[in-house]
Amino acid sequence: MAVAIKLPKMSDTMEEGVIVSWQVKVGDEIKSGDILAEVETDKATMDLDNYEKGTVLHLNAEEGQTIAVDSVIAIVGAKGEDYADLLTAAPAKKEEAPAEESTAPEATVAEPTAPVSTPTASNGRVLASPLAKKMAADKGLDINQINGSGEGGRIVKKDIENYTPSVGSTVTGVESFTTVPVSQMRKTIARRLSESKFTAPHFYLTMEIRMDNAIAARKQMNEYSEVKISMNDVIVKAASIALQRHPKINAAWMGDHIRMNNHIHVGVAMAVDEGLLVPVVRFADSKSLSQISTEVKAYSVKAKDKKLQPNDWEGNTFTISNLGMFGIEEFTAIINSPDACIMAVGAAKETVVVDNGEMKVGNVMKVTLSCDHRVVDGVVGSQFLQTFKELMENPVKLLV
């Protein structure tokens, strides 16, 4: 008996997916455990496993198409078996909007021209597409002065794009644009950030930290460590210890209750082409700096290759977003819901500092803690930052 294979929900936030590539074709004999396709979810590109046995009778989606979760994507059964009824009940396939690029010419020099005779319908209206009319209005153009290249002289989009007003020898430009389809990952990132920003009442706390001791300590650690330890690894470790001492920060808003997490899982925001992914360093407070470094580096490679799996990015109790490597000195981050807080880390900057009334050169880093005011109050957030500052300025405390 033929069986309809539906697109499963491959992550907790997945609503649709893209068939990146089929690993089978119509007529293939397959069994449980075979890979049907590579699917782009809202988090990563993943293999879709098969659990049926038989012949591939039909593939109900093309490579590159966006398919809703629970839609029929393939039919498996006996050779020659009728499967029309299974497709009749299948949801319609969703086409991915192709990239659209304007083909407008480069800027030109307009020469005076005689007025044109714009074609009109029998009712006296200008023959032009609705889009052409809108584009002309947006650009402030007189549509009666534009020649149409469509059927019957109808004015279409390209006529507006290619039209240069008659203004003597004035040099003019032509507006153009390119549309880019939104990936599943970008859609989910946009939705979750919007929900967080407009649901959680954010407030922000910023603190300066002297980094001279941390820079010196890191240099010395790397003389002995088999794995190169980054400053971000030191920050993750210091934050995890500070979370131990301030458990109210290591919490989550759950609607009708606050969840106080007894474990410490630190999410580390990583930039990829589609936005930000947040793989999780689990039990970060109990791991050494070398272990944290090894884990974060492995996550970075997987993130760039879109190979992160659901268990890599789920379960964070606190998040760190570090843009210091890009020279950003200070910024605020949107809370990674349902966490109560996220810490934005800027670059360590060499500047003039004052010690005991004496000016000298030192390194300073700014961090900003974004807090959900439903969970965390200003005093609690400030106390957390004070502890984090103490650990970063006295990094030997990270090792005891």
N, C-alpha and C positions, 0 to 999 in steps of 0.2 A: 504494500500500500504506500502510495506516494506521501511524503512528509514535507511540509513547508518549514524551512529554516528561517527564523526571525532574527533580526539584529538585537542582541542582548544589551542590557545596560552594563557597560564595562567599567564604569566608575560611579561613585555615589552621586555625582552631579551631571552625568551624561544625559542629554535629551535627544541628541542626534549624532551621527557619525558620518565620516567620508570613507568610501571604499577606495583605499590607496592603490591596491593591486589585488587581483584574484590569483590565488595559488592553485586553482583548479579550473577546468574548462568543461563545457557540456560534453557528455559522453564518458568522462572519467569515472572509474570505479573508486569509491572512497570508503573508508572505515573510520570508526571512532578513534580519535587521537590525531587524525590528519589536520593540517592547517588549511582552512578554507580561503582566508583572505587576510590582508593587512588592513587594519581599520584605524583611521585617525579619530581619536576621541577628543574630549575637551582638555585632556591632560597629556596624552602621548600617542604615538603610533604603536598599536598592539596587534599581536596575532589572534585571529579568531579561530578557536578550535571547533572541530566537528564532532558530533556525538551520534551521528546516524551512519547506517551502512547501506550501500546501494550505488546506483548510477546517478551522476549529476544530470538531471533532465532539463534544468532551466536556471539561468542566472538572471535575477530580476533587477539588477542594477549594473550600471556601467562604471568603470574606473573613473574616479573624480567626482562621482555624484554624492550628494548629501542625502542621507537616509534617516528617517525618524526611528527612534528606538521602538522595537516590537513590530516593525515593518518586515514583510516577507522579502528576503534577499536571494533565496535559492530554493529549488525544489529537488529533492532526492527520492528515488524510488526504483522500480524495475524498468528495464529498457522497454520503450514503447508504451508505457503506462500513461493514461490520460490524467492530466493534472490541471485542466482548465478551471475546475471549481475552486482550486486552492488560490489561483491568481485573481479570480473574480472578487474574492473577499479581501484581497491584499490592498493596503493603503496605497495611494498613488505615490509614485516616486517623486522626490523633490529635486529639481534641477539646480545645480550650482550656477549662480550668475557669473558669466564670463567677465574677465577684465575688459573694460571699455576704454579705448584711448581716442582722444580727439585727433583728427587728422588735419587740423587747421594749418595753413601755410605759415611760413615765417613772416615777420613784419615786412610790409611793402610800402612803397611810396605811392600814394593815391593821386591819380590824375583826374582833372575835371571831366565829368561825363554828362551826357544828356540824360534828362529824366527818363526813367523806364516806364513801360506800360505794364502794370501788374495785372495778371489775369484775375477775373472775378467770376463768381458764380452767378446764376440767373437772378438770384435775390440781391445782387450787388455786393456780397461779402467777398473779401479777399480769399483766394484759394491758397490756404496755408495750413500745415499741420498744427495741432494744438501746441506741440513742443516748440515748433518754430516761432509761433506767436509769442509764447512765454519768453523764449530766449531773446527775441527782438525787444520785447518790453523791458526785460532785465538789463539789456545793454543800452536802452534809450534810443533804439534805431527806429526809423520810419519804415515800416514793412512795405509801404507803397513804393518805396524806392529800390526794392530788391527783386532781382530776376529769379524765377523759380526753375529748378532743373528736374522737378518731379513730373509725374504723368499729367499731361494737360497744362504744363507750366506751373504746377503746384509748388509752393515754397516749402522746402523741407529743412531739416536740421543742418545739413552741410552747407546750404545756401546762406544761412545765418552765420555759420562759423567762417565761411570764406568771404563774406561781404566786407568791403572796406568803404566807409563813408566818403563821399566826394567833398573833400575839404582842401582843394588845391594840392600843394606838394607837401602837406604835413605828414610826417612819418607817424604811423599808427601801429599798434600791436594787436594781436588776436588772442583772446583768452582761450586757454586749453586746460584740460585736466585728464587725469587717469583714475579710474575706479578700481579698487582692489577688493576682491572677495574677502569676507571676514572668516578666518579659520575657526574651528570648533573651540580651540584653546582660547583665542581672543574673545569669543562670545562669552565664554564662562568667566574669564577674568573680568570683563566689563560688568557682567551681571553681579558677580559677588562683591566687587569693589563698590558698585553703586548701592547695593543692599547695605553694606557695612557703613559707608559714608553717611547715608541718609537715614539709617536706623540707629546706629550707636552714637550717642552724644560725645564727640571727641573733645578732649582738651590736651594741651601740650606743655611739657616741661623740658627745658633745655639747660644743660650743664656743661661747663668747660672742664677738661681733664688734662693735667700735665702728663705728657707721654714720654719724657726723657728716660725714666727708669724702665718703662715697658719696651722702648726701642732697644735699649742696651741689653735687657734681659733676653729679648727675642734673638738678638745677634749671638749672644753667648749660648743659648739653647741650641741654635742651629749648628754650632761647632761640634755638638755631641749627638744630635738627633739624626737618625737614619732618614727621616722624612722632613722635608723643609716645612717649618712651621710659619704660617703667615700671621700677620697682625689680626686678621679676622678670626683665626683659630683661638688666639688669646682672648679676643672679645667674647666669643661664644663660651669659653670656659669661665671667664669672669662673670658673665651674665647668669650662667647656670648656678654658680655658687651664691650669687646675690639672690637668686630666686629661692634657694634653700632657706635663706634667712628672712625672706619676705614672701611667704606663701600666698598672700592676698593678690599679689601680682600674677602669680601662676594659676589663674582662675579663668572661668568662662561664663558668659551670660547665656542661660538656657531658657529664657522666657519667663517661666514661673519659679525658677530657682537659680542659684549660683553654684557652679561646680568648682569645688576647690580641689585641684589636682595634687595628688601626693607624689606623682612622678614628674620628672622634668624632661620634656621633649622640646628641643629648640629648633624651630624652623629657620632655615637660612635662605633668604630670597636670592634667586639667581636669574640673571637676565638671559633670555633667549630671543630669537627673532620674533616670536609671537607675543612676547610680554615677559611676565615674571612667573617662575615656578618656585615652589617653596618645599624642597626636600627636607626631611626631619632627622636631626641628630638625636637619637633616642637615649634617654638616661645620660644626658650630656654631663651632668654633675659628677658622675662616677667614672668618666672616661679621662684618660690622659690627653695631654695636648697632641701627642703623636697620633693617638687613635682618632681624635677629632679631625686632625689634618688629613689623615688617610681617607676617612669617610667622606669629608667634604669634597676632596679632589675627585673621588670616584663618582659622587653625585654630579659634579660639574660636567664630567665627560658624558654621563648618561643624559643629562639635561640637554646638552647641545645636540646629541644624536637622537633626541626624542625617544629615549629608551627607559625613562623613569616609569615605574609601575605604581599602581595605587598604594601599595604598602610603603612606598618611598616617601609619598607626600602627605599621608594622612596621619592625624594624631598629634599635631604640634600643640603645645600649651603656651608658647611664647615665640615671637618671631623677631629676627634681626634683619634689617635691610641696610646694607653698607654700600655707599656710593663714593667712599673716600678714594678708591683707586681711580676714579674719574676726575678727581680734583674738586669735587663738590664739598664745600666747607660746612654747609648746614642745610637741612631740609626736614620736612615733616612727612610721615608715612601714614597711609590709611590702614587701620587695624585689620588684621587677617582674621576675620570672624570664624569661630566664636571666641577667639582669644580676647582677653581683657586689655592686652597691651601689645605694642610693637615698638621697637627701638630703632630709630634712624641714626646711622653713624656717618659722620663726615670725615674729611681728610685730616691727618695730623699736619699742622702747619707750623713752620718755624717763624717765630715772632718774638717781640720784646716782652719779657715777663718781669715781674717785680718780686724779689725774695728779700724779706727783712729790710725793706726800704731801698734795696739796691737793684738797679735795672741790669738785665742780662738777656742773652738769647736763650730761648727755650722752645720746646715743641708742645703745641696745644691742640687738642681734638675736641670738637663739640658733638654731643649726642642729644637727641630729642626723643623723649618718651611720649608716644601717643597713647592716651588712656581712655577707656570706656567709663564714663562717669557713673554708669549704672552699677559698676563693680568696684572701681578704684576711686578713692578720694585724693586730693592734692597732696596731703601729708604723706599718705602711703606711697604714692609715686615718688615723692621727693626723698623719702627714706631709702627706697630702692636705689635711686641714682647715687645717693651718698655712699652706699655700700659698694656699688659698682665702681665709683670713682676711687675709693680707698683701695680696692683690689687692683685696679689698673695702675695706680700710682705706686703701689707696693707689690709688684707681681710675684715676689717670693711667697706671698700668702696663697697663691694659686697651687703651690706645690706641697702644702702641708695640710 
